[in-house]
């Protein structure tokens, strides 16, 4: 689907209720506070948003990429959230850094590890398997015993705990994380990111009758078609009505000869333009059940 075309042509009120803002979270506020701030700011303009919810929580001190879903786009969270995350951070080593030992120790953490969530976390404290895709030491400051790192991890990995666990290994002498910034969360990254100041400026301009800036920072939730396969439904009024009311999808209702092999896929139809219908879960070779429908 042409996401930029959808952004340009969708009425701003509709865009604000089925969109995503890729926010650059500052240090200080909780992720939940950011949700509330965005919802309240939009609602004050008359763009009534029923809900705002972020993809993947960042601790108050952590900065960076925090995608926030608006309105019905919140129903798509499960498909956006469970994607790899990339962080850049600083790890403070408690004793004089032995660079060779540190680098060798980190190699032992690449791959699937077991991790116990921190005491202060929103999940049940039990051992969880998480995959560390990469952990690169970019620079070492031997005067302060700090290491600047870049890491790519499976969703749900606690970087603070990862640094702590590295520090427990022989020859390290203890370590903790002092700074952290998320630079990528699934398909969202720093290339098109909006600060809280820029968001509030866009709100101010919208209240003055200029919607261009606000429109430019809301990504249509149809962008989900970029992270999963898509199939085209037949443009038949009866078929579209059935799909919009939650009926199963079968081969008779799509233009393709078979369903995607992936578990989840998106569906759209063409009526002078591409129109997003929803997300479906493959049941078998011939049928799929609805998981989300945009109606």
C-alpha positions, 0 to 999 in steps of 0.5 A, a space after each residue: 500500500 502507498 503509505 504516503 498517499 494514505 497520509 496525504 489523502 486521509 482526513 486528519 480526524 481519521 488519521 489521528 484515530 488510526 495512526 502511529 506517532 514515532 516519538 523521541 522519548 526524553 529522559 524523565 517521563 514514563 512511557 505511560 505518561 507519554 501516552 496520556 500527554 499525546 492523547 490529551 493534547 490531541 483531544 484538546 484540539 477536537 481530534 478526539 482519540 479514544 486511546 493512545 498506547 506505546 509499543 514496548 515500554 522504556 524506563 523513565 531514564 531511557 530515551 529514544 524510539 517510542 512508537 505510540 499508537 492512536 485510537 484503533 491502531 492500538 489493536 495492532 500492538 501485538 504485531 508491532 511490539 514483538 520485533 527486535 529492538 536496537 539500543 546504544 548505551 553506556 556500561 560502567 565497569 566497577 573495576 579497571 577494564 580489561 578490554 580483551 576479557 570484556 570482549 571475550 565475556 560478551 561473546 558468551 552472551 550472543 545467542 539465546 540466554 536466560 534472563 530474570 526480569 528486574 525486581 522493579 518490572 511489570 512482568 512476573 519474575 521468572 526465567 525467560 529465554 531471550 536472544 541477543 542478536 549482537 552486542 558490539 563495544 564501540 568505544 572504551 573510556 579507560 579513565 572512567 571505566 565505561 564502555 559505549 555499546 550497540 546491541 540488537 536484541 529480541 523484544 522483551 530483553 532487559 538491557 540493564 539486567 544484561 549489563 549487570 549479568 555481564 559484570 558478574 562474570 569472572 574478570 569483569 568485577 561488576 558492571 551496571 548500565 548508566 545510559 541507554 537510548 533505543 534507536 530502533 523498534 521493529 520498523 521504527 527508527 530514528 530517521 523519522 522521529 518526532 520530539 515532544 517539542 515538535 509534537 506540541 508545535 504541530 498541535 499548536 499549528 493545528 489549532 491555528 488552522 494549519 494541519 500540515 505538520 501534524 499530518 506529517 508526523 502521524 504514520 497511517 496504521 496501514 503501515 502494518 502491511 509492510 511487516 506482513 504479507 498482504 492479499 487482495 480481496 475481490 471488490 464485490 459489495 457482498 464480499 466486502 460487507 461480509 469481511 467487515 462484519 468479521 466473516 472468515 476469509 476463504 479463497 473465493 473471496 480473494 484474487 490470489 489462488 492461495 493464502 500466504 503460508 505465514 500465520 498472520 497476513 493483512 487484507 485490502 481491496 481496490 476501489 479506485 484506491 487501496 483500502 485496508 480491511 484488516 489482519 487475518 490468522 491462517 487457519 488452513 490452506 483454504 481459510 483464515 479467521 479475522 484478528 482485526 477488522 477496520 470498520 
